Amino acid sequence: MVNIRLGAARNSWGVTAGHVDLRREPVAPRPVTLDARPQRVTLDLARSALVVVDMQNDFCHPAGWLASIGVDIAPARRPIEALRRVLPPLRMAGVPVIWLNWGNRADLANVPPGVRHVYDPDGSGGGLGAPARPGGSPTLQAGSWSAAIVDELTPPATDLRVDKYRMSGFFDTPLDAVLRNLAVTTVLFGGVNSDQCVLATLTDAACLGYDVVLLEDCAATTSPQFCHDATVYNVAQCFGFVADSTPLVDALTVDALTADAALTSAGPTSDARGATSDGGR
């Protein structure tokens, strides 16, 4: 194949001045097997991505919009520790991490009244784009403190970010194009609220043909508990799979140790990226 690659690592052409090679370079599978509902599932890390939904100050910070209107945000903060555990090994395994966040235009030109009503139900103000607190930044406005990812999860520059303007992250956004350009077939989901934006995005992902896995401990909601329980039930029943992040972290750790051992035993010229540990099968 032509050595000069044009495009994303998983989806690139080989090019020279006089020749284009449309064949994609082969990607070595990296299977891991997880206990999940409704069945155990084996996924390929080389074709997977993690989408983290709305872990933002306005939803998860004590000075954010939800807290300012009297919502107990403690549940929205629960995924933080689980995400802090799973994100580093996923990145080490080459799994793209996509932060899908509300990030509205300042003029709200693409936000219809039905969406605005959610944040301003009686029309009295204080909704999208309005400072929710004395001295606060505009609610969920792109580039503002309100829309920023909480400090505990501040991502590296290598992670990807996609702004959204609806409960689902697929409408009016480049999310689908980003996933397809990364040659992703399986999407892991975490974030808040599990019964709202997470579920809406996950449902659309399943309808678009992606395999979906909800990492239950990486997702939560400020809604009543039965809303989260119904979400988990419906994901496992209708759309995909539900798993806990701990077995995934364990599998990733074993995978990394196996790859390191293979690299050590084979010498510096060996390519150990394809080495996996799938002892669960």
BALOBA-1460 file (C-alpha; in Angstrom, 3 decimals):
// residues 281
<rec num="1" residu="m" x="0.000" y="0.000" z="0.000"/>
<rec num="2" residu="v" x="1.051" y="3.609" z="-0.537"/>
<rec num="3" residu="n" x="2.887" y="4.889" z="2.521"/>
<rec num="4" residu="i" x="1.456" y="8.418" z="2.690"/>
<rec num="5" residu="r" x="-1.927" y="8.213" z="4.420"/>
<rec num="6" residu="l" x="-4.721" y="10.751" z="3.980"/>
<rec num="7" residu="g" x="-7.541" y="10.736" z="6.535"/>
<rec num="8" residu="a" x="-8.307" y="9.413" z="9.992"/>
<rec num="9" residu="a" x="-6.061" y="6.597" z="11.178"/>
<rec num="10" residu="r" x="-8.840" y="4.007" z="10.914"/>
<rec num="11" residu="n" x="-10.205" y="5.297" z="7.615"/>
<rec num="12" residu="s" x="-7.476" y="6.579" z="5.331"/>
<rec num="13" residu="w" x="-6.323" y="6.430" z="1.736"/>
<rec num="14" residu="g" x="-2.795" y="5.921" z="0.503"/>
<rec num="15" residu="v" x="-1.761" y="8.750" z="-1.806"/>
<rec num="16" residu="t" x="1.123" y="9.891" z="-4.016"/>
<rec num="17" residu="a" x="1.271" y="12.481" z="-6.799"/>
<rec num="18" residu="g" x="0.252" y="9.867" z="-9.363"/>
<rec num="19" residu="h" x="-1.630" y="7.195" z="-7.449"/>
<rec num="20" residu="v" x="-4.432" y="6.832" z="-4.906"/>
<rec num="21" residu="d" x="-4.983" y="3.539" z="-3.094"/>
<rec num="22" residu="l" x="-8.566" y="3.331" z="-1.804"/>
<rec num="23" residu="r" x="-7.882" y="0.258" z="0.309"/>
<rec num="24" residu="r" x="-8.013" y="0.945" z="4.022"/>
<rec num="25" residu="e" x="-5.147" y="-0.414" z="6.061"/>
<rec num="26" residu="p" x="-6.192" y="-3.498" z="8.037"/>
<rec num="27" residu="v" x="-6.925" y="-2.890" z="11.696"/>
<rec num="28" residu="a" x="-6.082" y="-5.713" z="14.081"/>
<rec num="29" residu="p" x="-9.132" y="-6.680" z="16.156"/>
<rec num="30" residu="r" x="-8.862" y="-6.061" z="19.912"/>
<rec num="31" residu="p" x="-11.698" y="-8.103" z="21.421"/>
<rec num="32" residu="v" x="-12.775" y="-7.864" z="25.029"/>
<rec num="33" residu="t" x="-15.631" y="-9.816" z="26.571"/>
<rec num="34" residu="l" x="-17.879" y="-8.328" z="29.254"/>
<rec num="35" residu="d" x="-20.643" y="-9.538" z="31.489"/>
<rec num="36" residu="a" x="-23.652" y="-7.619" z="30.248"/>
<rec num="37" residu="r" x="-27.402" y="-7.713" z="29.908"/>
<rec num="38" residu="p" x="-29.208" y="-9.368" z="28.218"/>
<rec num="39" residu="q" x="-26.153" y="-11.513" z="27.353"/>
<rec num="40" residu="r" x="-22.394" y="-11.468" z="27.704"/>
<rec num="41" residu="v" x="-20.937" y="-9.454" z="24.884"/>
<rec num="42" residu="t" x="-17.629" y="-9.362" z="23.029"/>
<rec num="43" residu="l" x="-16.755" y="-6.010" z="21.517"/>
<rec num="44" residu="d" x="-13.863" y="-4.914" z="19.344"/>
<rec num="45" residu="l" x="-11.935" y="-2.013" z="20.859"/>
<rec num="46" residu="a" x="-10.495" y="-1.278" z="17.413"/>
<rec num="47" residu="r" x="-14.007" y="-0.433" z="16.178"/>
<rec num="48" residu="s" x="-15.379" y="1.198" z="19.335"/>
<rec num="49" residu="a" x="-15.740" y="4.714" z="20.727"/>
<rec num="50" residu="l" x="-16.960" y="6.130" z="24.030"/>
<rec num="51" residu="v" x="-19.507" y="8.955" z="23.910"/>
<rec num="52" residu="v" x="-19.770" y="10.905" z="27.184"/>
<rec num="53" residu="v" x="-22.921" y="13.012" z="27.331"/>
<rec num="54" residu="d" x="-23.416" y="16.344" z="29.145"/>
<rec num="55" residu="m" x="-20.945" y="16.033" z="32.018"/>
<rec num="56" residu="q" x="-21.010" y="19.834" z="32.174"/>
<rec num="57" residu="n" x="-20.978" y="22.506" z="34.847"/>
<rec num="58" residu="d" x="-24.607" y="23.479" z="34.320"/>
<rec num="59" residu="f" x="-25.682" y="19.914" z="35.045"/>
<rec num="60" residu="c" x="-23.021" y="18.628" z="37.434"/>
<rec num="61" residu="h" x="-21.533" y="21.612" z="39.330"/>
<rec num="62" residu="p" x="-22.959" y="23.058" z="42.574"/>
<rec num="63" residu="a" x="-22.969" y="26.515" z="40.951"/>
<rec num="64" residu="g" x="-24.534" y="25.329" z="37.689"/>
<rec num="65" residu="w" x="-27.976" y="25.792" z="36.205"/>
<rec num="66" residu="l" x="-29.620" y="22.676" z="37.639"/>
<rec num="67" residu="a" x="-28.449" y="23.441" z="41.170"/>
<rec num="68" residu="s" x="-29.607" y="27.051" z="40.762"/>
<rec num="69" residu="i" x="-33.190" y="25.921" z="40.199"/>
<rec num="70" residu="g" x="-33.149" y="23.644" z="43.221"/>
<rec num="71" residu="v" x="-32.318" y="20.284" z="41.647"/>
<rec num="72" residu="d" x="-30.227" y="17.878" z="43.727"/>
<rec num="73" residu="i" x="-27.214" y="17.351" z="41.475"/>
<rec num="74" residu="a" x="-25.609" y="14.629" z="43.605"/>
<rec num="75" residu="p" x="-26.833" y="11.906" z="41.202"/>
<rec num="76" residu="a" x="-25.404" y="13.803" z="38.221"/>
<rec num="77" residu="r" x="-21.973" y="13.703" z="39.863"/>
<rec num="78" residu="r" x="-21.984" y="9.957" z="40.472"/>
<rec num="79" residu="p" x="-20.568" y="9.015" z="37.053"/>
<rec num="80" residu="i" x="-17.473" y="11.159" z="37.612"/>
<rec num="81" residu="e" x="-15.434" y="8.567" z="39.499"/>
<rec num="82" residu="a" x="-16.412" y="5.692" z="37.222"/>
<rec num="83" residu="l" x="-15.484" y="7.777" z="34.182"/>
<rec num="84" residu="r" x="-12.182" y="8.758" z="35.781"/>
<rec num="85" residu="r" x="-11.380" y="5.046" z="36.096"/>
<rec num="86" residu="v" x="-12.393" y="3.945" z="32.614"/>
<rec num="87" residu="l" x="-11.174" y="6.869" z="30.496"/>
<rec num="88" residu="p" x="-7.377" y="6.399" z="30.841"/>
<rec num="89" residu="p" x="-7.306" y="2.702" z="29.857"/>
<rec num="90" residu="l" x="-9.711" y="3.338" z="26.985"/>
<rec num="91" residu="r" x="-7.447" y="6.073" z="25.673"/>
<rec num="92" residu="m" x="-4.410" y="3.813" z="26.097"/>
<rec num="93" residu="a" x="-6.229" y="1.172" z="24.053"/>
<rec num="94" residu="g" x="-6.757" y="3.691" z="21.251"/>
<rec num="95" residu="v" x="-10.520" y="4.000" z="21.783"/>
<rec num="96" residu="p" x="-11.714" y="7.495" z="20.745"/>
<rec num="97" residu="v" x="-13.445" y="9.498" z="23.479"/>
<rec num="98" residu="i" x="-16.117" y="11.920" z="22.286"/>
<rec num="99" residu="w" x="-17.539" y="14.569" z="24.617"/>
<rec num="100" residu="l" x="-21.080" y="15.303" z="23.483"/>
<rec num="101" residu="n" x="-22.254" y="18.473" z="25.222"/>
<rec num="102" residu="w" x="-24.951" y="21.096" z="25.047"/>
<rec num="103" residu="g" x="-23.209" y="24.075" z="23.467"/>
<rec num="104" residu="n" x="-25.754" y="26.469" z="22.026"/>
<rec num="105" residu="r" x="-25.173" y="29.383" z="19.682"/>
<rec num="106" residu="a" x="-25.375" y="32.704" z="21.475"/>
<rec num="107" residu="d" x="-28.317" y="33.708" z="19.273"/>
<rec num="108" residu="l" x="-30.120" y="30.344" z="19.702"/>
<rec num="109" residu="a" x="-30.967" y="30.585" z="16.005"/>
<rec num="110" residu="n" x="-31.232" y="26.808" z="15.544"/>
<rec num="111" residu="v" x="-33.060" y="26.029" z="18.800"/>
<rec num="112" residu="p" x="-36.832" y="25.576" z="18.373"/>
<rec num="113" residu="p" x="-39.392" y="26.630" z="20.994"/>
<rec num="114" residu="g" x="-40.002" y="23.066" z="22.130"/>
<rec num="115" residu="v" x="-36.384" y="22.775" z="23.256"/>
<rec num="116" residu="r" x="-36.343" y="26.238" z="24.832"/>
<rec num="117" residu="h" x="-39.513" y="25.394" z="26.761"/>
<rec num="118" residu="v" x="-37.686" y="22.629" z="28.651"/>
<rec num="119" residu="y" x="-35.429" y="25.251" z="30.223"/>
<rec num="120" residu="d" x="-37.989" y="28.051" z="30.516"/>
<rec num="121" residu="p" x="-41.395" y="26.373" z="30.935"/>
<rec num="122" residu="d" x="-43.373" y="29.482" z="31.886"/>
<rec num="123" residu="g" x="-41.531" y="31.912" z="29.631"/>
<rec num="124" residu="s" x="-40.342" y="34.032" z="32.530"/>
<rec num="125" residu="g" x="-36.684" y="33.929" z="31.517"/>
<rec num="126" residu="g" x="-33.692" y="32.156" z="32.995"/>
<rec num="127" residu="g" x="-33.600" y="29.560" z="30.237"/>
<rec num="128" residu="l" x="-31.004" y="28.785" z="27.578"/>
<rec num="129" residu="g" x="-28.497" y="31.590" z="27.162"/>
<rec num="130" residu="a" x="-29.602" y="33.465" z="30.296"/>
<rec num="131" residu="p" x="-27.342" y="33.748" z="33.336"/>
<rec num="132" residu="a" x="-28.867" y="31.260" z="35.747"/>
<rec num="133" residu="r" x="-27.055" y="32.681" z="38.762"/>
<rec num="134" residu="p" x="-25.896" y="36.107" z="39.896"/>
<rec num="135" residu="g" x="-22.664" y="36.565" z="37.977"/>
<rec num="136" residu="g" x="-23.224" y="33.259" z="36.196"/>
<rec num="137" residu="s" x="-22.309" y="32.567" z="32.589"/>
<rec num="138" residu="p" x="-24.976" y="32.034" z="29.902"/>
<rec num="139" residu="t" x="-26.771" y="28.746" z="30.432"/>
<rec num="140" residu="l" x="-25.347" y="26.014" z="28.168"/>
<rec num="141" residu="q" x="-23.866" y="28.512" z="25.722"/>
<rec num="142" residu="a" x="-20.910" y="27.251" z="23.687"/>
<rec num="143" residu="g" x="-17.594" y="28.484" z="25.048"/>
<rec num="144" residu="s" x="-19.022" y="29.456" z="28.431"/>
<rec num="145" residu="w" x="-18.191" y="28.116" z="31.878"/>
<rec num="146" residu="s" x="-21.741" y="26.771" z="32.029"/>
<rec num="147" residu="a" x="-21.215" y="24.498" z="29.027"/>
<rec num="148" residu="a" x="-17.690" y="23.425" z="30.005"/>
<rec num="149" residu="i" x="-16.889" y="19.881" z="31.111"/>
<rec num="150" residu="v" x="-16.554" y="19.606" z="34.890"/>
<rec num="151" residu="d" x="-13.012" y="20.082" z="36.158"/>
<rec num="152" residu="e" x="-12.726" y="16.506" z="37.430"/>
<rec num="153" residu="l" x="-13.053" y="15.223" z="33.862"/>
<rec num="154" residu="t" x="-11.156" y="17.897" z="31.916"/>
<rec num="155" residu="p" x="-10.126" y="15.997" z="28.782"/>
<rec num="156" residu="p" x="-6.826" y="16.049" z="26.922"/>
<rec num="157" residu="a" x="-6.662" y="17.803" z="23.571"/>
<rec num="158" residu="t" x="-6.661" y="14.435" z="21.808"/>
<rec num="159" residu="d" x="-10.274" y="13.746" z="22.823"/>
<rec num="160" residu="l" x="-13.026" y="14.880" z="20.463"/>
<rec num="161" residu="r" x="-15.818" y="17.341" z="21.230"/>
<rec num="162" residu="v" x="-19.218" y="17.670" z="19.575"/>
<rec num="163" residu="d" x="-21.773" y="20.334" z="20.497"/>
<rec num="164" residu="k" x="-25.438" y="19.386" z="20.493"/>
<rec num="165" residu="y" x="-28.694" y="21.352" z="20.616"/>
<rec num="166" residu="r" x="-31.297" y="18.679" z="21.341"/>
<rec num="167" residu="m" x="-31.758" y="15.724" z="23.647"/>
<rec num="168" residu="s" x="-30.290" y="13.583" z="20.879"/>
<rec num="169" residu="g" x="-26.737" y="14.277" z="19.827"/>
<rec num="170" residu="f" x="-27.353" y="13.186" z="16.234"/>
<rec num="171" residu="f" x="-29.698" y="15.954" z="15.090"/>
<rec num="172" residu="d" x="-28.049" y="19.045" z="13.609"/>
<rec num="173" residu="t" x="-24.568" y="17.841" z="14.647"/>
<rec num="174" residu="p" x="-21.575" y="16.081" z="13.011"/>
<rec num="175" residu="l" x="-21.637" y="13.155" z="15.479"/>
<rec num="176" residu="d" x="-22.655" y="10.526" z="12.933"/>
<rec num="177" residu="a" x="-20.053" y="11.762" z="10.437"/>
<rec num="178" residu="v" x="-17.345" y="11.718" z="13.115"/>
<rec num="179" residu="l" x="-18.159" y="8.156" z="14.178"/>
<rec num="180" residu="r" x="-18.294" y="6.880" z="10.613"/>
<rec num="181" residu="n" x="-15.019" y="8.588" z="9.706"/>
<rec num="182" residu="l" x="-13.444" y="6.814" z="12.681"/>
<rec num="183" residu="a" x="-14.808" y="3.499" z="11.330"/>
<rec num="184" residu="v" x="-16.701" y="2.963" z="14.586"/>
<rec num="185" residu="t" x="-19.331" y="0.228" z="14.785"/>
<rec num="186" residu="t" x="-19.773" y="-0.019" z="18.565"/>
<rec num="187" residu="v" x="-20.558" y="2.998" z="20.737"/>
<rec num="188" residu="l" x="-20.181" y="2.933" z="24.516"/>
<rec num="189" residu="f" x="-22.291" y="5.496" z="26.370"/>
<rec num="190" residu="g" x="-21.988" y="7.327" z="29.684"/>
<rec num="191" residu="g" x="-23.043" y="10.665" z="31.114"/>
<rec num="192" residu="v" x="-26.242" y="12.442" z="32.144"/>
<rec num="193" residu="n" x="-29.121" y="12.315" z="32.166"/>
<rec num="194" residu="s" x="-29.403" y="8.605" z="31.483"/>
<rec num="195" residu="d" x="-33.145" y="8.797" z="30.782"/>
<rec num="196" residu="q" x="-32.959" y="11.926" z="28.645"/>
<rec num="197" residu="c" x="-29.958" y="12.945" z="26.525"/>
<rec num="198" residu="v" x="-28.052" y="9.688" z="26.987"/>
<rec num="199" residu="l" x="-31.066" y="7.562" z="26.063"/>
<rec num="200" residu="a" x="-32.126" y="9.790" z="23.153"/>
<rec num="201" residu="t" x="-28.632" y="9.674" z="21.644"/>
<rec num="202" residu="l" x="-28.203" y="5.953" z="22.300"/>
<rec num="203" residu="t" x="-31.587" y="5.199" z="20.727"/>
<rec num="204" residu="d" x="-30.700" y="7.149" z="17.601"/>
<rec num="205" residu="a" x="-27.321" y="5.420" z="17.445"/>
<rec num="206" residu="a" x="-29.047" y="2.034" z="17.515"/>
<rec num="207" residu="c" x="-31.504" y="3.156" z="14.829"/>
<rec num="208" residu="l" x="-28.579" y="4.295" z="12.663"/>
<rec num="209" residu="g" x="-27.063" y="0.814" z="12.870"/>
<rec num="210" residu="y" x="-24.442" y="1.217" z="15.582"/>
<rec num="211" residu="d" x="-24.026" y="-1.440" z="18.247"/>
<rec num="212" residu="v" x="-24.628" y="0.297" z="21.585"/>
<rec num="213" residu="v" x="-23.496" y="-0.456" z="25.130"/>
<rec num="214" residu="l" x="-24.654" y="1.603" z="28.106"/>
<rec num="215" residu="l" x="-22.030" y="1.678" z="30.867"/>
<rec num="216" residu="e" x="-24.511" y="1.825" z="33.708"/>
<rec num="217" residu="d" x="-22.198" y="3.075" z="36.450"/>
<rec num="218" residu="c" x="-20.922" y="5.779" z="34.077"/>
<rec num="219" residu="a" x="-24.450" y="7.135" z="33.602"/>
<rec num="220" residu="a" x="-26.973" y="8.657" z="35.998"/>
<rec num="221" residu="t" x="-29.952" y="10.981" z="36.195"/>
<rec num="222" residu="t" x="-31.407" y="13.637" z="38.451"/>
<rec num="223" residu="s" x="-34.844" y="12.232" z="37.587"/>
<rec num="224" residu="p" x="-36.520" y="9.767" z="39.969"/>
<rec num="225" residu="q" x="-34.743" y="6.421" z="40.230"/>
<rec num="226" residu="f" x="-37.475" y="4.612" z="38.324"/>
<rec num="227" residu="c" x="-36.559" y="6.671" z="35.240"/>
<rec num="228" residu="h" x="-32.998" y="5.329" z="35.300"/>
<rec num="229" residu="d" x="-34.257" y="1.805" z="35.976"/>
<rec num="230" residu="a" x="-36.644" y="2.005" z="33.023"/>
<rec num="231" residu="t" x="-33.819" y="3.281" z="30.818"/>
<rec num="232" residu="v" x="-31.568" y="0.385" z="31.756"/>
<rec num="233" residu="y" x="-34.403" y="-2.070" z="31.145"/>
<rec num="234" residu="n" x="-35.249" y="-0.612" z="27.749"/>
<rec num="235" residu="v" x="-31.646" y="-0.450" z="26.557"/>
<rec num="236" residu="a" x="-31.118" y="-4.135" z="27.375"/>
<rec num="237" residu="q" x="-34.548" y="-5.090" z="26.071"/>
<rec num="238" residu="c" x="-34.737" y="-3.108" z="22.837"/>
<rec num="239" residu="f" x="-31.574" y="-1.306" z="21.789"/>
<rec num="240" residu="g" x="-28.340" y="-3.000" z="22.852"/>
<rec num="241" residu="f" x="-26.483" y="-3.979" z="25.976"/>
<rec num="242" residu="v" x="-25.940" y="-2.759" z="29.529"/>
<rec num="243" residu="a" x="-22.649" y="-3.361" z="31.305"/>
<rec num="244" residu="d" x="-20.649" y="-2.059" z="34.242"/>
<rec num="245" residu="s" x="-17.361" y="-0.292" z="33.605"/>
<rec num="246" residu="t" x="-15.384" y="-2.337" z="36.162"/>
<rec num="247" residu="p" x="-15.126" y="-5.500" z="34.004"/>
<rec num="248" residu="l" x="-14.160" y="-3.287" z="31.075"/>
<rec num="249" residu="v" x="-11.371" y="-1.652" z="33.085"/>
<rec num="250" residu="d" x="-10.211" y="-5.111" z="34.212"/>
<rec num="251" residu="a" x="-10.208" y="-6.390" z="30.630"/>
<rec num="252" residu="l" x="-8.333" y="-3.335" z="29.407"/>
<rec num="253" residu="t" x="-5.755" y="-3.777" z="32.165"/>
<rec num="254" residu="v" x="-5.198" y="-7.421" z="31.234"/>
<rec num="255" residu="d" x="-5.015" y="-6.437" z="27.569"/>
<rec num="256" residu="a" x="-2.356" y="-3.808" z="28.315"/>
<rec num="257" residu="l" x="-0.329" y="-6.226" z="30.432"/>
<rec num="258" residu="t" x="-0.520" y="-8.879" z="27.706"/>
<rec num="259" residu="a" x="0.614" y="-6.384" z="25.075"/>
<rec num="260" residu="d" x="3.497" y="-5.226" z="27.281"/>
<rec num="261" residu="a" x="4.576" y="-8.810" z="27.900"/>
<rec num="262" residu="a" x="4.456" y="-9.598" z="24.185"/>
<rec num="263" residu="l" x="6.495" y="-6.506" z="23.387"/>
<rec num="264" residu="t" x="9.079" y="-7.363" z="26.032"/>
<rec num="265" residu="s" x="9.476" y="-10.979" z="24.943"/>
<rec num="266" residu="a" x="9.495" y="-10.260" z="21.200"/>
<rec num="267" residu="g" x="11.855" y="-7.316" z="21.251"/>
<rec num="268" residu="p" x="11.528" y="-3.702" z="20.145"/>
<rec num="269" residu="t" x="10.676" y="-4.490" z="16.509"/>
<rec num="270" residu="s" x="7.499" y="-6.399" z="17.370"/>
<rec num="271" residu="d" x="4.082" y="-4.821" z="16.886"/>
<rec num="272" residu="a" x="2.071" y="-5.802" z="19.955"/>
<rec num="273" residu="r" x="-0.918" y="-3.532" z="19.323"/>
<rec num="274" residu="g" x="-2.979" y="-6.449" z="18.097"/>
<rec num="275" residu="a" x="-2.377" y="-8.504" z="21.233"/>
<rec num="276" residu="t" x="-5.486" y="-8.961" z="23.335"/>
<rec num="277" residu="s" x="-6.461" y="-10.800" z="26.445"/>
<rec num="278" residu="d" x="-9.971" y="-12.117" z="26.067"/>
<rec num="279" residu="g" x="-9.993" y="-14.614" z="28.883"/>
<rec num="280" residu="g" x="-13.724" y="-14.143" z="29.335"/>
<rec num="281" residu="r" x="-14.530" y="-16.151" z="26.221"/>
